[in-house]
Amino acid sequence: MKLWEYIIYRLVLAIVVIFFVITIVFFVSRVIPSDPAALWVGAHPTPEEIEKAKEELHLNEPLITQFYYYLRGLLHGDLGISIRTHHPVLEDITKAFTATLELIIVAEFFAVIIGIVLGVYSAVKKDSWIDNLGRLFAISGVSLPAFWFGMVLQLLFFRQLGWLPLSGRVDTIVMLEHPLHVITGLYILDSLITGNWVVFKNAIWHIILPALTLAMYPVGLITRQARSMMIEVLQENYIRTARAYGLPERIIYMKYALKNAIAPALIVVGLSLAYTLVGAFLVEIIFNWPGLGRYATYAILSMDYPAIIGVVIIAASAYVFINLIVDLIQMYLDPRIRV
């Protein structure tokens, strides 16, 4: 199969998957007992106001008709209006997604650096106490619940040591005294561009704990993958030849072994990126991070089904897209997959 044929094939499958996700979430959210019209009107609604809201939201129509209206709007880029905020869902999600994206980027940075360094060092010191400690850390990362690890970090670094803040993106007093000119919605990048160093420092301190919490699972995956591939590469003949020529061990590890062991680890990085998008939801609740996770939680608690469906569509689309990119990278790195 040619590359362009494979891409078209995967895109068609992605559209089918996303359509089924939309269908399931739409009908499940509508059959759950609730009164969206009363939520739309607000507190103490009159029967006339509720009836008017039902007509406006097409709630008097059959479910299949409501689904048709939703799909028609979706094809035009309209995710509906949030029942809770009365704002377009796409606008709310865009604002929340930038916070989630910033958290994911920093978490993946931590995961790649810690995971590769720990995996390579464990492979070099195979079967030593350092290797055993590294494997224990990796297994703990993929096993321990994120909410538990996040609360442990809060107790340690906020309550006991007082080094890092408990929650939020930036202190309110800092934003009031040093207003940030928002360009991309990524506070660290925007403060760096505008030279707002007070907000930059404050944003860095706030993101460390949630990013480390979110990075634990990817760190475990990357560490285990990097370690196993590094051990396999170090047993190859060209490594023995390099040692026979008397090359320094540091050169052998970094220039020859790591270069060939890093490719499979990069695939794990891509897959872990898709996980962090979903895993960020729970972490955001723990650290009161104003991203997609917190937005989705409020939507579920208020039965704001347009917002619920919108978040699911964005998360599912991102997950499918990331998996497609990972597969294409794997095809490029390994010619056997093309065959």
Disulfide bonds with the S-S distance in Angstrom:
none
